[in-house]
Amino acid sequence: MLSRKEHQEKPNHLPDEWKKKVTELLISIYGDKFDQSNFEFHIFGMTYPSEMLLTVSLVNTKDESAAPVTYHVSADLDEKTKADKTIAQLVDSIGIFFDNYFDDPEWNDFFSKWEETTFKGSKLFYKITRENIGLTILADQILDSDNKVH
């Protein structure tokens, strides 16, 4: 489970074209800071009725055993939430994380529990892991299909 909250509903995944735009943005900003022939950004975004979640991993594409650097960020949603503003804040927080990550060659500040912060006047939650989100999503899909068979 990727989300910060427990949900009964399945998530709505953000469109591939949106993920492509964010990937292009990240590469335009950080592409000169890593070897693009060995690494790439993997972006996942989903919404639930009460939560928006973005996850970005910097993945080593040449070494499957190398753990990625993964930033997860979440915000609460309700009927008063402006989705465009929230998603912009989540994307901005991704930039702040990768600014810090790339600026410190010794960076190693991983933590798997959600932390709360205030960003641009809004409450956000984040965690930084070595999780391969693509594999986690694939495992969830396999487990979900196994549950339907029984």
N, C-alpha and C positions, 0 to 999 in steps of 0.2 A: 504494500500500500504506500503510495507516494504522498498522499494528502496529509495535512496536519490534523484535520478533523476526521471523525468517523462519519461516513456518508452511506446512506442506503441506495442512493441513486448512482448510476454510472456517470462518469464525467463526460462533458462535451470537450473534445479536443480542438485546440485552436487550428485554423486552417494551415495547410502546408505552405501556401503562399506567404502567410504572415511569418511562419518560422523561417522561410527562405530570406525574407527581408531583414529579420533580426540577425540571422547568420551573416548576411552580407555586411550589415552595420558593424558587427563585432570584428569581422575580418578587416574591414576598412580601418578600424581603430587599432586593432591589436595584431594584425597579420604579420607585421615586421618584427614582432617580439617572439615568434616561435616558428619552427620549421614546418611550413604548410604541406610539405611532402610527407611528413610523419604525423602531424596532428591536425585535428579538425574539431569544430564546435558541433555538438549535438544538442538540439533544443527541443524541449517538450513543454507544451502549455495545455492546461485544462481548466475548465470551470465546473463548479458545482453550484447549486442554488445559494450556498452560503460561503463559498470560498473560490478564490482564483489562485492558481498555482503555476509558477514557471520554474523550470529546471534547465540549467545549462551545464553541459559537461565538456571539458577539453579532453579529448580522447586521443590516445596514441593509436593510430591506425596500422602501424607496422608491427606492434607488439601487443597481441591480445591479452597477455598476462599483466601488462602494465595497468595499474589502477588509474582511472581518470581523476581529474579535479572537478568536483560537481558542486555547483551552487544552487540551492533550492530557496525560493522565496514565495511567500504566501500572504494573501490579504483577505480579510473578511469581506463578504458581499452581503448586501441586503437590497431591499427595493429602492433605497435612497442612493445607493452607490452609483457613481458615474463610472461605467466600465472602462471608457477610454482613458480617463484620468488615472484609474487604478492600474491599468496595464502599462501606461507610460511610466508611472512610479516604479513598478516592478522592473521594467527594462532599465530604467536609470540606476536602480540599485545593483543590477547585474554589472553595469559599467563601473560603478564604484568598487565592487568586489574585484573585478579583473584589473582595475587600475592598481589596487593594493597588491594583488597577486603578482602581477608582472613587474612592479616596482621593487619588490624584495626577493632577490634570488634565493634567500634562505627561508622563504615563506613556508610554513608548515602548521597552520592553525586550523586543523580539522576538528569538528565536533558534530556529533550525530543527533543532538537534541535541539529542538526548535528554540531559538532565542527571539525575544521581542525587542523591537527598536521603533523609534519614531523617525520617519523619513518624510521630509517636505510636509510636515503637519499631519501625516497619516501613520497609523500603526501597521507595521509590517512584521513578519516573522521570517526567519531565515535559519538555515543550517548549511554547513560545508562538509562534504563527505568525499569518500573515494568510491562511491557507488557507481556502477555502470547502469544507468537508468534504462538504456535500451534493453539490457538483459532482464532487468526487473519487470519492465512492461511485458516483455515476451513471456516471462515466467507467470505473471498474473493472468495473461491470456490463456496459457496452457492450463493453469489451475481452474480458471473459469470454465473452459470447455470440458475439462474432466468432471466438474461438478454437474454439468448439464447432462452428461452421459449416464450418470448413476441415478 
